[in-house]
Amino acid sequence: MTASLERIVAVMLKELGHVLADRPTLKATMLLPALQLLLYGYAINTVVDHIPTVVFDASRDSDSRALVAALRNSTFFDVVEQATSHEEAVTAIDAGRAKAGIIIPPEYGSQVLRGEGPAAQLLVDGSDPNVAQAALFAAASIAQVHANDVRADLGRRLGLTEAPAGPELRPVVLYNPNMLTINFVVPGLIGLLLQQLAINSTAWAIVHEREVGTIEQLQITPIRGWELMVGKCIPYGGISLFAAALTLLLARLIFGVEVAGSLVLLSALSLLFLLGSLGLGLLISTVSQTSWQARQLSDLFLLPSMLLSGFLFPRETMPVLAQQLGLLIPLTYFLKVLRGVMLKGVSLDLLWPQVMPLAAFAVLVFAASAVRYRKRSE
């Protein structure tokens, strides 16, 4: 028994020596859980408010402004854009700049004064059911209170014994009229799964060469760093594209989620996103000493991608710092592409604000991985 205990202690001390000698891994193991707890505890907020809203006010009078002010003062709706037409308001929602739209007809003010019960329109982006439901519920409550105030004030001014008809705010849910959660979740899952597949596939690529001893053979060849990176990515890129096609097919056959927009556009932008994710995996591979480190670093991107990109929680509900951190995650932009093309059917002209960061990220990580590989080879 004593001999067994001595052997166990010897192995334990030997392993402890390995752990303490690997300072980068030790620091990551000790500090990352605390940092993640602080970040996610600060960022996660399930209360939906401050919904970005576009306004098209064709009436432009005190009554129409009072309706907009009532919605804005509730803190549920933040007016981020003033449209000059109904079509422009819808375009703002298509592009993702707004989640809701207030459409006020030209005769709204005069109909209010006559007690005819005019109707304004509330457009809601149904591609995110959580935001849509919050917007509908808040708008209905606010509009009811506002209508009662208008009716009571108009009745006093006109000396009526019965209050006249008040204004209405009629909701219209766009893109996902039934507000099915599956239509929101499936595109997000596709993006998240593709990212992790691409990162995990290439994260061990250079590390594997180092562990099996073939990295020296590569270093004595005339191959350049960027050529090695591209060559490493092509097989995994093909596998990832096949996985993307398979997930889209399963989404349609099993969950009934169809692609409303162009499949060609979706494929091209998916390839751009995959290039960035593959490059990120290669960068991880060049900075990692072991496969275990590569796996830990690749998994490090999973939780931020789930929590800060808009995959689970609306980004509009997050503090400003969390929103800014989310802008560093490529999935933040790709989710808008996926939901825009699959659910809204938008075209490339509305997706440039997402395409440009994805392209910049892909170029940056490939360049960084090539430079890092060259430095380690010298």
C-alpha positions, 0 to 999 in steps of 0.5 A: 500500500505504501509503495503504491502511494509513493508511486502515485505521489511520484506521478502526481509530482511529475505531472504537476511539474509539467503543468507548472512548466507550461505557463501559458496553459496554466495562466489560461486555465486559471484566468479564463473562467473568471474572465468569462464569468465577468464578461457574460454576467455583464453582457447577458440581458434577457429583457428586450428594450431599446429596439432600434426603430425607423419612422416614416411620418407622412403627417408631420404634425403635433399628433403624429409627433406625440405618437412617436414620442409616446413610443420613444419615451417608453424606452422600448423603442429607440428611433434610429432613422427617419425615412422619407417613404414606406419603402425606405422604412422597409429597406431599413428593416431589411438591412437590419438597421432597424427592428421595427418601423412606425408608418404614419399616414398623411391624414393622421393628424386631421383624422385625430382632430375629427375623432375618426380613429386614424390608424398608424402602422407598426412594422416588426421584424419577425425574424427574431421572435423574441424582439418581435414579441416584445415590440408587439406587446410594448407597442400595444400597451403604449398605443392603448394608453396614448389613445385613451389620453387622446380621446379624453383630451379631444372629448374635453376640447369638443365638449362631447359627452362620449369620447370620440374614437382614438388612434390605433397602431396596427401591427404587421409582422414581416418575414416570419409572420407566425414568429416561429422560433425555429426560423430564427434558431436554425440559421444561427445554428448553421453559422455557429456549427460552420464556424466551429467546424472550420476552426477545429479542423484547421486548429490542429493542422500545423500542431499536428505537423510539429507533433509527428515531426514533419514540420522540419520537412516543410521548413526545408522546402521552398514553400512560402507561408501563405502557400502552406496556409492556402494548401492547408485550407482547401481540403477543410474548406471543401469539407465545410462547404459540403457540411453547409450544403447538408445543413441547409438541406436538412433545415428545409426537409426537417424543419421547413426552413427555406432560403427566401433569397439567392442560394448563389449569394448565400453560398458565396458569402458562406465561403467568405465566412469559412475562409475567415474561420479556417484562417483563424484556426490556422492562426491558432495552430501556429501559436499553439505548442500542443494539440491540447492548447489548440483545442482549448484556444479554438473552444475559447471562441465558442461561448463568445460567439454564442453570447455576444454575436446575437445567436442567443440574445438580441445584441440591442439589449447588451451594454455598449461594451458587450456590443463593441466586443461582439463586433470583433466576432465574425459570426456577428456579421454572418448571422445577419447575412444568414438571416437576411438571405434565408428569412428576408431574401435580401440582396447583396446591396443591403449586405455590404456592411456585413460583407466588408468586415468578413472580408477584412477579417479573412485577409487579416487572419490569413496574413497573421497566420502566414507571418506567424508561421514564417517567424516560427520557422526562422 
